[in-house]
Amino acid sequence: MTLAVELTEHAPEQRGDGHWFPVCDPSALVPGRGVAALLPDGGQVALFVDRAGRPYAIGNRDPFTGAYVLSRGLTGSADGRPFVASPLLKQRFDLETGTCLDDPAVSVPVYRVRDLGTGA
């Protein structure tokens, strides 16, 4: 089994065009820790999995500092929403929408994730 991210950034409710890029084995993801993956265009995604096993992928670049560090952030939840906090300035980004919980005018890209082994 291999997790893949859709190469087209999208709003969470939108369906993309189906261009999937394999990034890692699901066993590489541990709840509470992120993994960074390099995309073919040179961009980076930060991948996470929650305790229920649901995977998330957001852009790895912290928009406040420009550093590619979100995969190293701490995960948690606020009002039932999963987030990652940047390890640098601690802004929290919703893993489902990419919106910054501390400054809603700022967001990071969100990517759909699927398991190529099951088609889920």
N, C-alpha and C positions, 0 to 999 in steps of 0.2 A: 504494500500500500504506500502511496505517496500523496502528500498534500500538495495542492497546486493553488496558485492565486490567479485571478482573472487579471489580465494585463491592462484592462481599461478601468481606470478609476471611475467610481460611480456613487450616486446617492444610494443609501442602503436599500431603498424600496425598488430600485430600478434593476432590470435584467440587462446584462451585458451582451456582448456579441460572441462570447464563447471562446475567446483566445486565452487558453489556460497555460500557465508556465509552472512546471514542477519545481518545488522548493525544498521539501524535506520529508522525511519519514515522520508519521505522527508521534512516534516514540521519542523524537527529539524535543517535543514540547512538554514542559512540566508546568502544572498550575503554579502561578506566581512568578514565573520567569519567562523572559522573552528570548526570541531567536531572530537575528537579522538575516535577510536573504538579499542577494544582489540580483536585480532584474536585467534582462537583455539590453534595455536602453540605458543602463548605468544607474538607474534609480534603486532605492532600497525600500524594502518593507520590513516591518517589525511584526512578527507572528507571536500570538499568545494562545493559550487554551485555558478555559475556566475549569473549575472542579468537576463540572458535569461533562467535560470533554468537548465542549463547543469551541471551535477554533475562530480566531479573529486575525485580521491583517490590516494594518494601517501604515501610512508612510513613516519611515524611520527618522525623518528629519524633524528636529524640534524647531518650530517656526519662530520661537522667541530668541534662540541663540544661533540657529543655522547648523548646529552640530547633529550628526547622525547618531543619536543616542537613545531614542525612545525604547528600543528593544532592551535596554538595560534598566528601564524604569521599574518602579514598584507598582504592582497591580492591587486593585481593591474594588469596592463598589460604593456608590453614593446613591441613595434613593432607589436601590435595586438596579442601577446602571453600572456595568463593568467599566473600569477605567484603568489607564496607566498614568502614573505621575512621572514627569520628566526627572531624570536623576540630577539635572543641573539646577533649574529654578523652581522645580516642583509643581508646575502647572499640570493639571489633570486633563486627560483627553479621553472622551467617551470611546470605547472600543467598537461600538456599533455605528456611531454617526461621525466620529472624528472631531466633533465639536469640543472646544476647550471649555471645561466646566467652570473655569475661573475667569474666562474672558470669551463670551459667546461670539464675539466678532472674529475670532481666530479658530481655524480648524486645520486638520491634517487629512490627507487623502485616505479613503477607506476602500478596501479591495475585498471582493467575495473570495471565499476559500471553499475548496471542495476536495474530497478524497478521490483521487483518480482510480483507486482500487475498487470503490463501490459506486462511484458516480453520484454520491450524495452531495 
